[in-house]
């Protein structure tokens, strides 16, 4: 979209004569190869240095209060956001902990099954007979077994029986 200055420049400037077909025997002007003007060519920008060293800034009595209100408001919003997101984060961490405990439970169940299998293998009658033969344990003869009489006293007092 053109600016207003460009619009007026095009409106009041005559159209170039280059669009007209040359007539035989008529001399062409020398400026047909001159470029048309650039939009806003007549606008000039000048840089002027400004010295503000002697200018004293006036104190704004409302600015510190407004600044503190902004800081308190931002902190309040941050705390509120944290309190809103905290239960979700806690649930996420609790979910991770539950999954970890489930994995640990499964590992312990696997270890328990392996230990029960090992215990069953070690306490099997075949294994016990093999250990008895290796350590030379023998079954006593039926006549060599001595049965103790039933106990009626106390071991702790060393008092003769009545």
ZARO-226478 format. One record per atom (N, C-alpha, C): x, y, z. Coordinates in Angstrom, 1 decimal. Layout:
BEGIN
+--------+--------+--------+
:     px :     py :     pz :
+--------+--------+--------+
:      X :      Y :      Z :
...
+--------+--------+--------+
***
This chain:
BEGIN
+--------+--------+--------+
:     px :     py :     pz :
+--------+--------+--------+
:    0.8 :   -1.2 :    0.0 :
:    0.0 :    0.0 :    0.0 :
:    0.9 :    1.2 :    0.0 :
:    0.5 :    2.2 :   -0.8 :
:    1.3 :    3.4 :   -0.9 :
:    1.0 :    4.4 :    0.2 :
:    2.0 :    5.2 :    0.5 :
:    1.8 :    6.3 :    1.4 :
:    1.0 :    7.4 :    0.8 :
:    0.6 :    8.4 :    1.5 :
:   -0.2 :    9.5 :    1.0 :
:    0.7 :   10.4 :    0.1 :
:    2.0 :   10.5 :    0.5 :
:    2.9 :   11.3 :   -0.3 :
:    3.2 :   10.7 :   -1.6 :
:    3.3 :    9.4 :   -1.7 :
:    3.5 :    8.7 :   -3.0 :
:    2.3 :    8.8 :   -3.8 :
:    1.1 :    8.7 :   -3.2 :
:   -0.1 :    8.8 :   -3.9 :
:   -0.3 :   10.2 :   -4.6 :
:    0.0 :   11.3 :   -3.8 :
:    0.0 :   12.6 :   -4.4 :
:    1.0 :   12.8 :   -5.5 :
:    2.2 :   12.2 :   -5.3 :
:    3.3 :   12.4 :   -6.3 :
:    2.8 :   11.8 :   -7.6 :
:    2.2 :   10.6 :   -7.6 :
:    1.8 :    9.9 :   -8.8 :
:    0.6 :   10.6 :   -9.4 :
:   -0.2 :   11.2 :   -8.5 :
:   -1.5 :   11.9 :   -9.0 :
:   -1.1 :   13.1 :   -9.8 :
:   -0.2 :   14.0 :   -9.3 :
:    0.0 :   15.2 :   -9.9 :
:    1.3 :   15.3 :  -10.9 :
:    1.9 :   14.2 :  -11.1 :
:    3.1 :   14.1 :  -12.0 :
:    2.6 :   13.6 :  -13.3 :
:    3.0 :   14.2 :  -14.4 :
:    2.5 :   13.7 :  -15.7 :
:    3.1 :   12.4 :  -16.0 :
:    2.4 :   11.6 :  -16.7 :
:    2.8 :   10.2 :  -17.1 :
:    4.0 :   10.3 :  -18.0 :
:    4.9 :    9.4 :  -18.0 :
:    6.1 :    9.4 :  -18.8 :
:    5.8 :    9.3 :  -20.3 :
:    6.5 :    9.9 :  -21.1 :
:    6.3 :    9.9 :  -22.5 :
:    6.8 :    8.7 :  -23.2 :
:    7.4 :    7.8 :  -22.4 :
:    8.0 :    6.6 :  -23.0 :
:    6.9 :    5.6 :  -23.5 :
:    5.7 :    5.7 :  -22.9 :
:    4.7 :    4.8 :  -23.3 :
:    4.1 :    5.1 :  -24.7 :
:    4.4 :    6.3 :  -25.2 :
:    3.9 :    6.7 :  -26.5 :
:    4.8 :    6.1 :  -27.6 :
:    4.3 :    5.6 :  -28.6 :
:    5.1 :    5.1 :  -29.7 :
:    5.8 :    6.2 :  -30.5 :
:    7.1 :    6.0 :  -30.8 :
:    7.8 :    7.0 :  -31.6 :
:    7.2 :    7.2 :  -33.0 :
:    7.2 :    8.4 :  -33.4 :
:    6.6 :    8.7 :  -34.7 :
:    7.8 :    8.9 :  -35.7 :
:    7.7 :    8.5 :  -36.9 :
:    8.8 :    8.5 :  -37.8 :
:    9.1 :   10.0 :  -38.1 :
:   10.4 :   10.3 :  -38.1 :
:   10.8 :   11.6 :  -38.4 :
:   10.8 :   12.6 :  -37.2 :
:   10.3 :   12.1 :  -36.1 :
:   10.3 :   13.0 :  -34.9 :
:   11.4 :   12.7 :  -34.0 :
:   12.1 :   13.7 :  -33.6 :
:   13.3 :   13.6 :  -32.7 :
:   12.8 :   13.2 :  -31.3 :
:   13.4 :   12.1 :  -30.7 :
:   13.1 :   11.7 :  -29.3 :
:   13.9 :   12.5 :  -28.3 :
:   13.3 :   12.9 :  -27.2 :
:   14.0 :   13.6 :  -26.2 :
:   15.1 :   12.8 :  -25.6 :
:   16.1 :   13.4 :  -25.0 :
:   17.2 :   12.7 :  -24.4 :
:   16.9 :   12.1 :  -23.1 :
:   15.9 :   12.5 :  -22.4 :
:   15.6 :   12.0 :  -21.1 :
:   14.7 :   10.8 :  -21.0 :
:   14.5 :   10.1 :  -22.1 :
:   13.6 :    8.9 :  -22.0 :
:   14.2 :    7.7 :  -21.2 :
:   15.5 :    7.8 :  -21.1 :
:   16.2 :    6.7 :  -20.3 :
:   16.4 :    7.1 :  -18.8 :
:   15.9 :    8.2 :  -18.4 :
:   16.1 :    8.6 :  -17.0 :
:   15.1 :    7.8 :  -16.2 :
:   15.5 :    7.4 :  -15.0 :
:   14.7 :    6.6 :  -14.2 :
:   13.6 :    7.5 :  -13.5 :
:   12.5 :    6.9 :  -13.2 :
:   11.5 :    7.6 :  -12.6 :
:   11.9 :    7.9 :  -11.1 :
:   11.2 :    8.7 :  -10.4 :
:   11.6 :    9.1 :   -9.1 :
:   11.2 :    8.0 :   -8.1 :
:   12.0 :    7.8 :   -7.1 :
:   11.8 :    6.8 :   -6.0 :
:   10.7 :    7.4 :   -5.1 :
:    9.8 :    6.5 :   -4.6 :
:    8.8 :    7.0 :   -3.6 :
:    9.4 :    7.7 :   -2.4 :
:    8.9 :    8.8 :   -2.0 :
:    9.4 :    9.5 :   -0.8 :
:   10.8 :   10.0 :   -1.0 :
:   11.2 :   10.3 :   -2.2 :
:   12.6 :   10.7 :   -2.4 :
:   12.9 :   12.0 :   -1.8 :
:   11.9 :   12.8 :   -1.7 :
:   12.0 :   14.2 :   -1.2 :
:   12.0 :   14.3 :    0.3 :
:   11.9 :   13.2 :    1.0 :
:   11.9 :   13.2 :    2.5 :
:   13.3 :   13.0 :    2.9 :
:   13.8 :   13.9 :    3.8 :
:   15.2 :   13.9 :    4.3 :
:   15.1 :   13.7 :    5.9 :
:   16.0 :   12.9 :    6.4 :
:   16.1 :   12.7 :    7.8 :
:   17.4 :   13.4 :    8.3 :
:   17.3 :   14.2 :    9.3 :
:   18.5 :   14.8 :    9.9 :
:   18.6 :   14.3 :   11.3 :
:   19.8 :   14.1 :   11.7 :
:   20.1 :   13.6 :   13.1 :
:   20.6 :   14.8 :   13.9 :
:   19.9 :   15.1 :   15.0 :
:   20.3 :   16.2 :   15.8 :
:   20.7 :   15.6 :   17.2 :
:   21.8 :   15.9 :   17.6 :
:   22.3 :   15.4 :   18.9 :
:   21.6 :   16.2 :   20.0 :
:   21.1 :   15.4 :   21.0 :
:   20.4 :   16.1 :   22.1 :
:   21.2 :   15.8 :   23.4 :
:   21.4 :   16.9 :   24.1 :
:   22.2 :   16.8 :   25.4 :
:   21.3 :   16.9 :   26.5 :
:   21.0 :   15.7 :   27.2 :
:   20.1 :   15.7 :   28.4 :
:   20.9 :   15.6 :   29.7 :
:   22.2 :   16.0 :   29.7 :
:   23.0 :   15.9 :   30.9 :
:   22.5 :   16.9 :   32.0 :
:   21.9 :   18.0 :   31.6 :
:   21.4 :   19.0 :   32.6 :
:   20.0 :   18.7 :   33.1 :
:   19.3 :   17.7 :   32.5 :
:   17.9 :   17.5 :   32.8 :
:   17.9 :   16.6 :   34.1 :
:   17.1 :   17.0 :   35.1 :
:   17.0 :   16.2 :   36.3 :
:   15.6 :   15.5 :   36.3 :
:   15.7 :   14.3 :   36.6 :
:   14.5 :   13.5 :   36.6 :
:   13.7 :   13.7 :   37.8 :
:   12.4 :   13.9 :   37.7 :
:   11.5 :   14.2 :   38.8 :
:   11.1 :   12.9 :   39.4 :
:   11.1 :   12.8 :   40.8 :
:   10.8 :   11.6 :   41.5 :
:    9.3 :   11.4 :   41.4 :
:    8.9 :   10.1 :   41.1 :
:    7.5 :    9.8 :   41.1 :
:    7.1 :    9.1 :   42.4 :
:    6.3 :    9.7 :   43.2 :
:    6.0 :    9.1 :   44.5 :
:    5.1 :    7.8 :   44.4 :
:    4.5 :    7.6 :   43.3 :
:    3.6 :    6.4 :   43.1 :
:    4.4 :    5.2 :   42.6 :
:    5.6 :    5.5 :   42.0 :
:    6.3 :    4.4 :   41.3 :
:    6.8 :    3.3 :   42.3 :
:    7.4 :    3.6 :   43.5 :
:    7.8 :    2.5 :   44.4 :
:    6.6 :    1.6 :   44.8 :
:    5.5 :    2.3 :   45.1 :
:    4.3 :    1.5 :   45.6 :
:    3.8 :    0.6 :   44.4 :
:    3.8 :    1.1 :   43.2 :
:    3.4 :    0.4 :   42.1 :
:    4.3 :   -0.8 :   41.8 :
:    5.6 :   -0.6 :   42.0 :
:    6.6 :   -1.6 :   41.8 :
:    6.4 :   -2.7 :   42.9 :
:    6.2 :   -2.3 :   44.1 :
:    6.1 :   -3.3 :   45.2 :
:    4.8 :   -4.1 :   44.9 :
:    3.7 :   -3.4 :   44.5 :
:    2.5 :   -4.2 :   44.2 :
:    2.7 :   -5.2 :   43.1 :
:    3.4 :   -4.8 :   42.1 :
:    3.7 :   -5.8 :   41.0 :
:    4.5 :   -7.0 :   41.5 :
:    5.5 :   -6.7 :   42.3 :
:    6.4 :   -7.8 :   42.9 :
:    5.5 :   -8.7 :   43.7 :
:    4.7 :   -8.1 :   44.6 :
:    3.9 :   -9.0 :   45.5 :
:    2.8 :   -9.7 :   44.7 :
:    2.3 :   -9.1 :   43.7 :
:    1.3 :   -9.8 :   42.8 :
:    1.9 :  -11.0 :   42.1 :
:    3.1 :  -10.7 :   41.6 :
:    3.9 :  -11.8 :   40.9 :
:    4.2 :  -13.0 :   41.8 :
:    4.7 :  -12.6 :   43.0 :
:    5.0 :  -13.7 :   44.0 :
:    3.7 :  -14.5 :   44.4 :
:    2.6 :  -13.7 :   44.6 :
:    1.4 :  -14.4 :   44.9 :
:    0.9 :  -15.3 :   43.8 :
:    1.0 :  -14.9 :   42.6 :
:    0.6 :  -15.7 :   41.5 :
:    1.5 :  -16.9 :   41.4 :
:    2.8 :  -16.8 :   41.6 :
:    3.7 :  -17.9 :   41.5 :
:    3.4 :  -18.9 :   42.6 :
:    3.1 :  -18.5 :   43.9 :
:    2.8 :  -19.4 :   45.0 :
:    1.5 :  -20.1 :   44.7 :
:    0.5 :  -19.3 :   44.2 :
:   -0.8 :  -19.9 :   43.8 :
:   -0.6 :  -21.0 :   42.7 :
:    0.2 :  -20.7 :   41.8 :
:    0.4 :  -21.7 :   40.7 :
:    1.1 :  -22.9 :   41.2 :
:    2.1 :  -22.7 :   42.1 :
:    2.8 :  -23.9 :   42.8 :
:    1.8 :  -24.7 :   43.6 :
:    0.9 :  -24.1 :   44.3 :
:   -0.1 :  -24.8 :   45.1 :
:   -1.1 :  -25.5 :   44.2 :
:   -1.4 :  -25.0 :   43.1 :
:   -2.3 :  -25.7 :   42.2 :
:   -1.6 :  -26.9 :   41.5 :
:   -0.4 :  -26.8 :   41.2 :
:    0.3 :  -27.9 :   40.5 :
:    0.9 :  -28.9 :   41.5 :
:    1.0 :  -28.6 :   42.7 :
:    1.6 :  -29.5 :   43.7 :
:    0.9 :  -30.8 :   43.9 :
:   -0.4 :  -30.9 :   44.0 :
:   -1.1 :  -32.2 :   44.1 :
:   -0.9 :  -33.1 :   42.9 :
:   -0.9 :  -32.5 :   41.7 :
:   -0.6 :  -33.3 :   40.5 :
:    0.8 :  -33.9 :   40.5 :
:    1.8 :  -33.1 :   40.9 :
:    3.1 :  -33.5 :   40.9 :
:    3.3 :  -34.6 :   42.0 :
:    2.6 :  -34.4 :   43.1 :
:    2.7 :  -35.4 :   44.2 :
:    2.1 :  -36.7 :   43.7 :
:    1.0 :  -36.7 :   43.0 :
:    0.3 :  -37.9 :   42.5 :
:    1.3 :  -38.6 :   41.5 :
:    1.9 :  -37.8 :   40.7 :
:    2.9 :  -38.4 :   39.7 :
:    4.0 :  -39.1 :   40.4 :
:    4.6 :  -38.4 :   41.4 :
:    5.7 :  -39.1 :   42.2 :
:    5.2 :  -40.3 :   42.9 :
:    3.9 :  -40.3 :   43.5 :
:    3.4 :  -41.4 :   44.2 :
:    3.2 :  -42.6 :   43.2 :
:    2.8 :  -42.3 :   42.0 :
:    2.6 :  -43.3 :   41.0 :
:    3.9 :  -44.0 :   40.6 :
:    5.0 :  -43.2 :   40.5 :
:    6.3 :  -43.8 :   40.3 :
:    6.7 :  -44.7 :   41.5 :
:    6.4 :  -44.2 :   42.7 :
:    6.8 :  -45.0 :   43.8 :
:    6.0 :  -46.3 :   43.9 :
:    4.7 :  -46.2 :   43.5 :
:    3.9 :  -47.5 :   43.5 :
:    4.4 :  -48.4 :   42.5 :
:    4.8 :  -48.0 :   41.3 :
:    5.4 :  -48.9 :   40.3 :
:    6.7 :  -49.5 :   40.8 :
:    7.5 :  -48.7 :   41.5 :
:    8.8 :  -49.2 :   42.0 :
:    8.5 :  -50.2 :   43.1 :
:    7.5 :  -50.0 :   43.9 :
:    7.2 :  -51.0 :   45.0 :
:    6.6 :  -52.3 :   44.4 :
:    5.8 :  -52.1 :   43.3 :
:    5.3 :  -53.3 :   42.6 :
:    6.4 :  -54.2 :   42.0 :
:    7.4 :  -53.5 :   41.4 :
:    8.5 :  -54.2 :   40.8 :
:    9.3 :  -54.9 :   41.9 :
:    9.5 :  -54.2 :   43.1 :
:   10.3 :  -54.8 :   44.2 :
:    9.5 :  -55.9 :   44.8 :
:    8.2 :  -55.9 :   44.9 :
:    7.4 :  -57.0 :   45.4 :
:    7.5 :  -58.2 :   44.4 :
:    7.5 :  -58.0 :   43.1 :
:    7.6 :  -59.1 :   42.2 :
:    9.0 :  -59.7 :   42.3 :
:   10.0 :  -58.9 :   42.5 :
:   11.4 :  -59.4 :   42.7 :
:   11.5 :  -60.2 :   44.0 :
:   10.9 :  -59.7 :   45.0 :
:   10.9 :  -60.5 :   46.3 :
:   10.1 :  -61.8 :   46.2 :
:    9.0 :  -61.8 :   45.5 :
:    8.2 :  -63.0 :   45.3 :
:    9.1 :  -64.0 :   44.5 :
:    9.8 :  -63.5 :   43.5 :
:   10.7 :  -64.4 :   42.7 :
:   11.8 :  -65.0 :   43.6 :
:   12.4 :  -64.2 :   44.4 :
:   13.4 :  -64.6 :   45.3 :
:   12.9 :  -65.7 :   46.3 :
:   11.6 :  -65.4 :   46.8 :
:   11.0 :  -66.3 :   47.8 :
:   10.7 :  -67.7 :   47.1 :
:   10.3 :  -67.6 :   45.9 :
:   10.0 :  -68.9 :   45.2 :
:   11.3 :  -69.7 :   45.0 :
:   12.4 :  -68.9 :   44.6 :
:   13.7 :  -69.6 :   44.4 :
:   14.2 :  -70.2 :   45.8 :
:   14.0 :  -69.4 :   46.9 :
:   14.5 :  -70.0 :   48.2 :
:   13.6 :  -71.2 :   48.6 :
:   12.3 :  -71.1 :   48.4 :
:   11.5 :  -72.3 :   48.7 :
:   11.9 :  -73.5 :   47.9 :
:   12.2 :  -73.3 :   46.6 :
:   12.7 :  -74.4 :   45.8 :
:   14.0 :  -75.0 :   46.3 :
:   14.9 :  -74.1 :   46.7 :
:   16.2 :  -74.5 :   47.3 :
:   16.0 :  -75.3 :   48.6 :
:   15.1 :  -74.8 :   49.4 :
:   14.8 :  -75.4 :   50.7 :
:   14.2 :  -76.8 :   50.5 :
:   13.3 :  -76.9 :   49.5 :
:   12.7 :  -78.2 :   49.2 :
:   13.8 :  -79.2 :   48.7 :
:   14.7 :  -78.7 :   47.9 :
:   15.7 :  -79.5 :   47.4 :
:   16.7 :  -80.0 :   48.5 :
:   17.0 :  -79.1 :   49.4 :
:   17.9 :  -79.5 :   50.5 :
:   17.2 :  -80.4 :   51.6 :
:   15.9 :  -80.3 :   51.8 :
:   15.2 :  -81.1 :   52.8 :
:   14.6 :  -82.3 :   52.2 :
:   14.9 :  -82.6 :   51.0 :
:   14.3 :  -83.8 :   50.4 :
:   14.8 :  -85.1 :   51.0 :
:   14.0 :  -86.1 :   51.2 :
:   14.5 :  -87.4 :   51.8 :
:   15.7 :  -88.0 :   51.1 :
:   15.8 :  -87.9 :   49.8 :
:   17.0 :  -88.4 :   49.1 :
:   18.2 :  -87.7 :   49.5 :
:   18.2 :  -86.4 :   49.6 :
:   19.3 :  -85.6 :   50.0 :
:   19.7 :  -85.9 :   51.4 :
:   18.7 :  -86.0 :   52.4 :
:   19.1 :  -86.3 :   53.8 :
:   19.7 :  -87.7 :   53.9 :
:   19.2 :  -88.7 :   53.1 :
:   19.9 :  -90.0 :   53.2 :
:   21.3 :  -90.0 :   52.6 :
:   21.5 :  -89.2 :   51.6 :
:   22.8 :  -89.0 :   51.0 :
:   23.8 :  -88.4 :   52.1 :
:   23.3 :  -87.3 :   52.8 :
:   24.1 :  -86.7 :   53.8 :
:   24.4 :  -87.7 :   55.0 :
:   23.4 :  -88.5 :   55.3 :
:   23.6 :  -89.5 :   56.4 :
:   24.6 :  -90.5 :   56.0 :
:   24.6 :  -91.0 :   54.8 :
:   25.7 :  -91.9 :   54.4 :
:   27.0 :  -91.3 :   54.3 :
:   27.1 :  -90.0 :   53.9 :
:   28.3 :  -89.3 :   53.8 :
:   28.9 :  -89.1 :   55.2 :
:   28.1 :  -88.7 :   56.2 :
:   28.6 :  -88.5 :   57.5 :
:   28.6 :  -89.7 :   58.4 :
:   28.2 :  -90.9 :   57.9 :
:   28.2 :  -92.2 :   58.5 :
:   27.3 :  -92.2 :   59.7 :
:   26.1 :  -91.7 :   59.5 :
:   25.1 :  -91.8 :   60.5 :
:   24.4 :  -93.2 :   60.3 :
:   24.1 :  -93.9 :   61.4 :
:   23.4 :  -95.2 :   61.2 :
:   22.2 :  -95.1 :   62.2 :
:   21.2 :  -95.9 :   61.8 :
:   20.1 :  -96.0 :   62.7 :
:   20.4 :  -96.9 :   63.9 :
:   20.0 :  -96.6 :   65.1 :
:   20.3 :  -97.4 :   66.2 :
:   19.5 :  -98.7 :   66.2 :
:   20.0 :  -99.7 :   66.9 :
:   19.3 : -100.9 :   67.0 :
:   18.1 : -100.7 :   67.9 :
:   17.0 : -101.5 :   67.7 :
:   15.8 : -101.2 :   68.6 :
:   16.1 : -101.4 :   70.1 :
:   17.0 : -102.3 :   70.5 :
:   17.2 : -102.5 :   71.9 :
:   18.2 : -101.5 :   72.5 :
:   18.8 : -100.7 :   71.7 :
:   19.8 :  -99.8 :   72.3 :
:   19.2 :  -98.4 :   72.5 :
:   17.9 :  -98.2 :   72.3 :
:   17.3 :  -96.9 :   72.5 :
:   16.8 :  -96.9 :   74.0 :
:   17.2 :  -95.8 :   74.7 :
:   16.8 :  -95.6 :   76.1 :
:   15.9 :  -94.4 :   76.2 :
:   14.7 :  -94.7 :   76.8 :
:   13.7 :  -93.7 :   76.9 :
:   13.8 :  -93.1 :   78.3 :
:   13.8 :  -91.8 :   78.4 :
:   13.9 :  -91.1 :   79.7 :
:   12.5 :  -91.0 :   80.3 :
:   12.5 :  -91.1 :   81.7 :
:   11.2 :  -91.0 :   82.4 :
:   10.7 :  -89.6 :   82.2 :
:    9.4 :  -89.4 :   82.4 :
:    8.8 :  -88.1 :   82.3 :
:    9.3 :  -87.2 :   83.4 :
:    9.6 :  -85.9 :   83.1 :
:   10.2 :  -85.0 :   84.0 :
:    9.1 :  -84.3 :   84.8 :
:    9.4 :  -84.3 :   86.1 :
:    8.4 :  -83.7 :   87.0 :
:    8.9 :  -82.5 :   87.8 :
:   10.1 :  -82.2 :   87.7 :
:   10.7 :  -81.1 :   88.5 :
:   11.0 :  -79.9 :   87.7 :
:   11.9 :  -79.1 :   88.3 :
:   12.4 :  -77.9 :   87.6 :
:   13.9 :  -78.0 :   87.4 :
:   14.4 :  -77.6 :   86.3 :
:   15.8 :  -77.6 :   86.1 :
:   16.5 :  -76.4 :   86.7 :
:   15.8 :  -75.4 :   87.0 :
:   16.4 :  -74.1 :   87.4 :
:   16.7 :  -74.1 :   88.9 :
:   16.1 :  -74.9 :   89.7 :
:   16.2 :  -74.7 :   91.2 :
:   17.3 :  -75.7 :   91.8 :
:   17.7 :  -76.7 :   91.2 :
:   18.6 :  -77.7 :   91.7 :
:   18.2 :  -78.2 :   93.1 :
:   17.0 :  -78.4 :   93.2 :
:   16.4 :  -78.9 :   94.4 :
:   16.1 :  -80.4 :   94.3 :
:   16.4 :  -81.3 :   95.2 :
:   16.1 :  -82.7 :   95.0 :
:   14.6 :  -82.9 :   94.9 :
:   14.3 :  -84.0 :   94.2 :
:   12.9 :  -84.3 :   94.1 :
:   12.3 :  -84.8 :   95.4 :
:   11.0 :  -84.7 :   95.6 :
:   10.4 :  -85.1 :   96.8 :
:    9.9 :  -86.5 :   96.6 :
+--------+--------+--------+
***
